[in-house]
Amino acid sequence: MPSVVVADDHPLMLEAISGLLGGADFEVVARGQDGAQACAAIVERRPDLALLDVNMPGMTGIEILRQARAEGWPTRILLLTAGLDPEPIMEALRLRVDGLVLKGAGGEIILRAARSVLDGVQWIDRAAMDQVAGLIGQAATAPTPLTPRETDVVRRVAQGRRNKEIARDLGISEGTVKMHLHNLYEKLGVSSRTELAMLARDRGIG
């Protein structure tokens, strides 16, 4: 009987999913209403499957997935989402999520997804496939959005300011500036301050 950890910050959804799995030959070994509880339970119990809400307090399902990949957890990760916001869903795909199911998909779909994931076959439910394909298309054609703070950093890089000067201007540490630059390089697909400055000029940031 496969073991599973279930986490959702909505008590009724948590109860419903746990009951669904428990009645279908899954052993629910732990339940949680926030990401920190879920993460701790996965590390402690090492279940075959973790079924996690994408948006939870403490840690999101995406953050748990990221940690799972970084640390090589054997647990399969199946994410539940109420919608398809571009950023977390694209991140889940980049992290090779084992499964993605819309909350409105219905119990039978959730069970089929769980079984598919346990068999090592990635599952993105049919109702979500077109939307995910649309997100991929948008990502290929639309500029990657920046947060206001990232825009502040990019603007100052384009102005030729050093990390120390950027930190002083924005009232943050040099370490935080370096963290923003690292994230910007990955997000925008650049590898140097020069490329970042050129991209900033292309976008009219300066």
Secondary structure, DSSP 4 states (H G I P E B T S, - for coil): --EEEEE-SSHHHHHHHHHHHHTTT-EEEEEESSHHHHHHHHHHH--SEEEEESS-SSS-HHHHHHHHHHHT--SEEEEEESS--HHHHHHHHHTT-SEEEEGGG-HHHHHHHHHHHHTT--EE-HHHHHHHHHHHHHHHHSPPP--HHHHHHHHHHHTT--HHHHHHHHT--HHHHHHHHHHHHHHHT--SHHHHHHHHHHTT--
